Amino acid sequence: MGIADRKERDKEELREKILVAAKSLFLEKGVEKTSIRNIADQIEYSPGIIYHYFRDKNEIFHALHQGGFSQMMEKMQVLRSVRNPMERLKAMGSIYVGFALENPDMYDLMFIKEAPIDHVYNSEHDNWKEGGGTFEYLRMTIKECAEQGHFKGHDLEPLTYLIWSAVHGMVSLNIRKRCEVVLPERQNTIIREGLEEFFKILDRL
C-alpha cells in the first residue's frame, strides 16, 4: 500500500470514528445537548480535527442519516425482481420492520430522536434525497398497486403517508418498549402479527 492509499484509509477510518462517537452521544445526550467538543473528547482528538471532516454538528447528523437510509435501501434491492406491486409493498413493510428491529439505535436517529435537520435545507445537498428517495419508492409501488385496481377512491399522497405512518408507528412502539407495558405476553411477536393484520387490510382495499 502506497503512502497516498494509507493516508486515504486513515482519513476514512477517522471519519468513521467521528460518526460512531457522534451516534453514541446523540442517542445518550440528544443532538441539541451534544457539542463538537463532546465528540472530540470521545475520540480523544482536538475539536479542530472534526472540522476537517464536517462543517458542523448538523452535517454529522445528516451523514448518519445518509448511512442509515443507504443501509435500508440496500436491503430493499431484493425487491427489484418482485413484479406484483402488492406483494412488493408487503415485502417492503417486512424489510422495513426487519431493518428497524435489527438496527434500533439507527432507526431511532433516523425517525424518532428529535433533532434539527437544518443541514438538509441549508446546504448544497439534494433536499433530503435519502429519506425522500425511500418515500418515493414506496409511493411509486403504491401507484402501481392502484394501476392494477387496488386502493380505488384513495388519494395517492395521503395514502402513502398513511401506510408509512402505520408501519412506523408499530416499529416506534416496539423500539420505545411500549409493547412491554400494554402487551407483555405478546411483546416478542406483536409487531409481526400486527404487520400481518395490516396486510389483510391492504388486501381488501
N, C-alpha and C positions, 0 to 999 in steps of 0.2 A: 504494500500500500504506500503510495506516494505521500509527500507532505501535504499537498492540497487536499487529497482524499481524506487524510487523517484529520485535518482541520475542519473539513465539512462534516465528518462524522461526529467530532467533538461538539461542533456547533449544534447539530441536531439533537445530540444527547442532552445538552444543557437546556435547549428549548423544551424538550420533553420533561426534563426535571422541573422546570418552572411550572409547566402545566399541571403536573402531578401534585406539586405543592399547593398551587392555587386551588385546584379542585378540592383538596382536603380541607383547606382553610375556608373556602366558600361554603362548604357543607357544614363545617363546625361553627363558624362565626357569622355566616351570612356575607353576601357580597359587599354590602354597604360598609360593614364593620371590618372588612379585611383591607389592609393597606399594602402598597407595594413593598414597604419595609417589612411587613409581616411575612410576605412571600420570600423576600430576600433572606430574612433570618432563618426561615425554614430550610432553605437550601445552602445556608452558610456562605452567601455571597453578598457583596455590597448592592444596595438598591440600584446603583448606576448600571450594573451589568444587565438588569432586566430590561432597561430602556433600549438596549441594543437589539432586543428581540420584539418588544411590544411597546406601542406608543403609550398605553395607559392600561388601567385595570379592566376597562370595558373591552379593550381589544383582546385581553387574555380570556375574558369570559366568552367572547364571540368565538375565539379559537376552540375553546372547549365545546361550544355548541356545534361548530363545524365537524369536529371529531365524532361527536355523538350521532349526528344525522348521517354522516358518512358510514358509520358502523351499521346503522339501521337500514339504510338503503342498500348496503352490500348484502344484507340478509334477504332483502326483497328481490334480489336479482333472480332467484329461483322461479319467480312468478312469471317471467317472460314467456315461458312455454305453456302457461295456462291460458287456453283460448276462451273458455267460458268465463265471462266477466263476473257473474255472480259467484262462481267458485273461487275466482281470483280475489274478489272482495272479501270473502270469508277467510281465505288463506292470509290475506293482508292483516286481518284482525288477529289471527292466531300468531303470526310472526311479530306483530306489534306488541302483543301481550307477552310473548316469549322474550323479546328483547328487553322489555321493561322489568320483568321478573329476574332476568339474568344480570341486568345492569341497573339496579335500583338507584344507586347514587348518581349515575349519569342521567337517568331519566328524571330524577329529582331536579338536577340542574337545568335540564332541557325544558321542562314543562311545569314544575311545581314551585321551585325555590323562587321567591321574589327577588328580582334583580333588574337593574337598568339595562335597556338594550339600545342606549344612545348610539353605540358604535354602528348599529345597523343603519341608522338614519344619517349619521354624521361622518360618513366615510365614502371612499370610492368603491366599496364592495357593492355587489348587487343587493337589492333590498331583501335581506334575509333569504338568500337563494336556497339555503339548505332546508330550512323549515318550509318555505314556500314551495319548493320542489316536491317535498313529501306530500304536502296538502294537494298539490296539483295532480300528482299521481293517483291519489285517492279520488279526486274529483273526476278525472278522466275515466277511471274504472266505473264509477257510479253512472257517468254519462253513457258508457257502453251498455250498462245494465238497462238504463232507460230506453235506449235504442232497440233493445231486444224485448221490450214490453213490460219491464218492471217499473215500479215507482210511478205509476200513472197518477197525474194530478199533483205531483210534488215538484217543488222548485229546486233546481239542482244545487244552487249555492247553499241555502239554509239546510238542505238535506245532507249535504256533505259535512257541514259543520255539526249537525245533529249526530251523525254516525261517528264522527271523530270524537265528539264530546262524550258519547255513551261509552265507548271503549276506554277513553282516557279516564273517565270517572271510575270505572271498575278498577283500573290499574292504580289510580291515585289512592283510593280507599284501601287497597291492599298494601301498597308501599308505606302508607302512613299508619298501618296497623289498626285501622278502624274495624276491619272484619274480625279481629281477635276479640273485640268487645261485644259486637252485636250478633256474631255468628261463630262463637268459639268452637263449636263441634264440627263446623264445616269450613273453617278458615283456610285449610290447605287445598280445598277443591272448589270453593265457591266461585272464584274468578273464572275458571274454565267452564263450570256449569252455567254461570251467568252468561258467558260468551255464547254457549250453545243455545241458550234460550233466546238471546238476541238474534242469532242466525235464523231461528224459527220465525221470528217476527219479520225479518227481512224477506224470507221466502214467501210470505203472504202479501207483501206489498207489490 
